[in-house]
Amino acid sequence: MGYYDDHAYPRRRKRNWLTPLLLGIMIGILLVAIVKPTVFKPVNDSSIDRRTDQNAPVTNVKLDVTTQITDIVEKVGPTVVGVTNLQMQRNLWNPQSETSEAGTGSGVIYKKDDTYGYIVTNHHVIEGADEIEIILHDDTSIRAELLGSDLFSDLAVLRVDRKYITHIIEIGSSESVKVGEPVIAVGNPLGHMFAGSVTQGIISGKQRTIPQDFNQDGRPDWQAEVIQTDAAINPGNSGGALINMAGQLIGINSMKINEAAVEGIGFSIPIDIAVPIMEELESKGTVTRPYLGVEIYSLDDVPRREWVDTLKLPKEVEGGVYIWRIERFSPADRAGLNRLDVITALDGEEVSDIIQLRKILYQEKNVGDEVVITYYRDGKKQETKLILSKQE
């Protein structure tokens, strides 16, 4: 009932407990006196040798990720802008046309000269625009001129009056990024209400290829090379910046996989691929690419058993691209290439996958060049020549 019943158990005989207690205290004092110099000696970092190499210098490592990120965002923030796609609204009842917002996205200020500032964004952000409005980091709204846009790379270049440009972003390298490396995405998810939003993640994968079906006929028209990241990229982030921990631009955020079962899979256009296209859009307003006229896929996309059973490749073939479809009257068609031919080299330079083929084709070749194609058909190595034409 909440109390101790003294009669519940037999009484025990009282013992002399004072003597053992005093003896224990004395022994404890003696032990403390013996071990105190070792146990209670103040800890000094210089007295603790954490090195395996006695001759190696001691380095104090300081890691303040929070401060690093805030410094990066403070530096990069003013270079990321909002982009508004304005389109004319015309109808029979109102003969005077007026513009309305057709979509929003993000952009990055990457350059300025004596007259203009230059902004890169996505093609799909400004597609169909009659006017383009830029929202700067201080909420200033200005009009931008479209210099050029490219469907295949999903890039567009805008320019504005130089007087509005106070900061430009530092260009990094996407070639040197490593999987697992931390990154930051900056942009305007869901419109200008959340302008300058910052998300953090890592590089989830490099040199990913994503099929693009532009005309919605169920067949890929292009394979986009992208960086995969788990930093949140939402509608409105398109055209924004993917930043490394040095505060450098390494990618232009472009798309994400938007499915209920998928989370944390976003994609950015690698800056090493983007820069030459940006420069061409600046100077020409369009991108001219050498053209083969084939729909191709990397051998890595095919199970190994199909290399032998279907493509009949010999064991020495370790990589390449196979032709799935050939356009009529294209350079590849005129050169006699067939469906399921496997291309392994261009002008003697090894082609290991679709990315390598594009690098050779777009960075080393020009329209009108004659190219020697090395390929395998039914297990036999062959060569043919073709003249690269212009991609329309």
N, C-alpha and C positions, 0 to 999 in steps of 0.2 A: 504494500500500500504506500510505497514511497519512503519507508524508513527501514533502518536496520534492526532486526529482532535479535536482541542479545541472547535469547534463550533458544534460538533455532539450532545452535551447534554447541557441543560441550566446551566448557571453558578450558583454555590452554594455560599451562604454567608459565608465569612471567619469567623472562630471561634478562640477564644483565647485558644490554645492548650497547652501553656507553663505551666499554673497553674496545670492542672491535671497531667502532666508529672512529675513535681517536687513532687507532693503529692505521686504519685506512687513510686518514687524512695525512698522517706523517709520511706514509709511503708515497702518496700522490705528490706531496711537496718535493720529496727527494727526486722523483722521476722528472718533474718539470725542471728542476735545477740542472739535471744532467742534459736533457734534450733541448732546452730553451735556446741555446746559441744557434742550433741548426734550424729548428722549426720556426722560430719567430724572427729570424733574420730578415730585415726589409728586403723586398725584391727589387733588384736593379737590373734593367734590361741588358746593361753592359756586362753583367756577370753571368748571363745565360747564353750559352753558345748553341744557337739553333742550326749551325751550319754543318753540313757533312764534309765540306772542304774547308779545312782550317785556314787556308790562305785566301779564301774568297772574301771580298768586301761585304760588310753588312749593309743592306739596303732596306730602308723603311718604306713599305708600300702603302700609299694612301689612295683609297678608292672612294670617291664621293659621286656616285652615279647621279643622284638627284641634282646636285649642283651642276654637273656636267650637262645634263639635259636642259635645265633651265637656261644655262648660258647659250647652248645651241639654239634653243627656241627664240631667245632674245635677239640673237644674231640673224637667224633665218626668217623669223616671222614677217618682217617688213617686205621681204622679197616674194611672198606668196600672196596672190590677189584673187579676188572673185571675178568670174567671167559670166556675163549675162548675154544670152542669145535672144535678140529682139527681132521679131518678124512682123511684117505688115499684115494687118487684118483688113481684108476688103470684102464687101458684100453689096448686094444690089440696093439695099435700103439706106446705106451710108456711103455716098460717093467719095467722101474724104477718108482716105486710108490713114490708119494710125498704127503705131507699133505696140506690141504687147510682149511680155516675157514668154518665150517658148521653152526656156530651159536655163539652168545655171550649172556652173562648174568652177574649176579653179585654174590658176595659171601661175607661172614662175618667171620672175624678172631675171634674165640671165645675162643681159648685155646692154650697154649704152654707148652711143657715139656722140659726136658734137651736136646732133640734131634730135635723135630719137632714143627711146628706150625700147627694148625688145622683150617680148613675153612668149613663152612656149606654153601650149595647152594641147588638149586632144582635138582631133578632127571631129569626133562625134559631139563635142561640146558646142562647136560653132557651126555645125553643118546646117545649111539652109538659112543662115542668119542674114537679115537685111541690114542690121546694125549690130555692133558689139559694144557692150558697156563693160568697163573695168571698175571694180571697187577696190581701192587701195586700202592698206592696213589702217589708215586713219579715217576710213569711211568716205573719202573723197571719190566721187563718181566722174569718170572721164570716158570719152569715146575712143575706140581703138580702130586702127585700120588693119584689115586682114591682108597679109603679104602673100600667104600661100598655105595650102592645106593638102594633106596626103592621106587618102583612104587606107592604104595598105599598112602604113606604119602607125596610123591613128595619131598623127601629129599635125599641129598647125602653129604658125608663127604670126604674131600680132606686133604692131608697133604703136607707140604713143609718144606724145611730146616729151622731150627729155627733161623739161622743167619739173615734171611730176615724179621723177625717179630719184630716190634718195639712197637706195640700196640695191645691189645686185648679188645674186647668189654665187658662191664659189663652185665651179664644176669639178667633180671628182672623177673616179674611174669605176665602172661597173665590172670590169674584167678582173679586178683584184679582190672583189668581195668574197667572203667565205660563208658557207652554210653555217648557221648558228650565230653569225655576227649580229649584234643589236642594231636596229635601225629605228628611225622616227618618220612617221607620215604626217604631213601638214597640209591642210586643205579646208574646204568649206562643205562638210557633209550636210545634206538636206537643205542646201541653199545658204543664203548670206546670214541667216539667223545665227548659225553656228560658225561664223567665219573665224578662220585661224585655229581651228580645232587641231589638237595634237594627240596622236596615238603612238604607242611604242610596241615594238615586236622584234622579231629576228628575221634574218634571211632564211626562208624555209627551203628554197631550192634555186639553182641557177640553170640558165639555158633551157628553160621549159619551152615547149612549143605548143601553142593553143590553136586549133583549127578555127578559121573564120569563114563564115558563109554569108557573104555580102548580099547576094541576090535571093537568099532564102529558098534555094532550089534543092536543099538537102545535101549538097556536095560542097566540101570546103573549097574556097577560092584562094585561101592564103593560110600560111602557118606563121602565127605571130610568135617571135622569140621574146620571152619575158623573164623577169625575176619574180619568184614567188615569195610572198611575205605573209606573216600572220598579223601584222599591224593592221588594225581595222581600216578598211577602205570602203566607204559607203557612197551611195549616189550623191553627187556634188563634190566628192573628193577627186573626181576625174580631172586630170591636168595638173594636180597638185604635186608636191615634192616628196620624194623618198630620200631621206638624209642619213648619212653615216654618222658615226660618233665623232668625226672631225668637223662636222657641220657642212659637209660637201654634198652636192646634188649627185646622186648615183642612179636615179630613176624618175620617170614621169608616171605617176599613178594612173592606171588606165581602166582596170576592170576587176571584178570579183566573180566568184561562182555563187550565184544567188539561188540556192536550193535549201529547203528546210533541213535536210540532213547534213548540210555542210556548214562549217564554221571556221573562220580564220584562214580562208584561202583567197588572197588578193594578189594582183599582178601589177607590175610596173614595167615600163619600157626601159631597157638598160640605156644609160646615158651615152655609152660608147657607140651604140647603134643610133641614138637620137641625134647626136651632134652633127654628123655629116648631112643628115636629112634637114635639120634646122638651117644649116648654112646654105643648102641648095634652095630651100624655100625662101630664105632671105633674098637671095640673088636672082632666082629665076621664077619663083612663085609656084613651081611644080617640081616633081621628082622624076627624072628619067632613069629607067632601069633596063639593063639588058634582059632579054626575054628568050626563054627556051620553048615555052608553050607546052609544059607538062605539069601534071599534078603528081607530086612525088611525096614519098614518106621514108623515114629513116628505117634501115633494117632492124634497128633496136626495137621498133614497134611490132615486129613480127616474131612469133615464137621460133626458137632455134630449129626445131624440127622442120619448119616450113622453108628454112634456108636450103635444106637438102631436098625435101619431098616436092615442094612446089617450084622454088626458084632454081633448084639443081645447082647450087653453088658449091665449088670445091672447098676443101677445108682451109686452104690458105686465105680465103676471103674473110676478113675480120670486121668489115664495116662497109657502109655505102648507102645509097638511096635507091629505092625501086620505083619504077614508073607505074602509076595506076591508070592514068588517062593521058592521052595526047590530043591536043587541039589540031584540027585539020588545017593544013597549009602553014603550020607554025615551023620555026627552024628545026625543031626535033622531028616533026613529021617529014619534012623535006630531006632530012639526013638519014631517014630510014629507021629511026628508033621505034621500038614496039612496046606495047603494054607488057609489064613484068620484066623488062630489061633492068639490070642493076648497074647503075653508074658508080664507078669506084675512083675515077680521077678526071680532072679537067686540066688539059695541057700538062699532063704528067704530075700534077699536084694532087695528093691523096684527098679523097672525099670520104670522110668517115660517117657523116650524118648530114641531115638537111641544113643544119646551122653552118657547118663547114662549107657546104656547097654555096650557100648564100654569101658567105664572107668572100669566097673567091670571085663569085659572079658579080657582086655589087661593089666590092672594094678594089678589085684588081682588073676588071674587064669593062669594056665600053661597048656601046651600040656600034655595030659594024665590024667588031673583032671576029676573026676566025678562031675557033676553039676546037681542039682535038678532044673528043669524048672517049674515054675508056670505059667499056661496059661488058657485062656478062650476059649471054643469052643461051639458055639450055646448057649451062655449065661451061661454055666456051668463051674465052676472053677475046674481045674484038675492039676495034677502033673505028670511029667515023669523025668526019669534020662537019662543022656547021657554022653559019654566019649569024651572030647574035643580032636580033632585031630589037626594035623599040616596043616596050610594053605600053599598050594603049589604055 
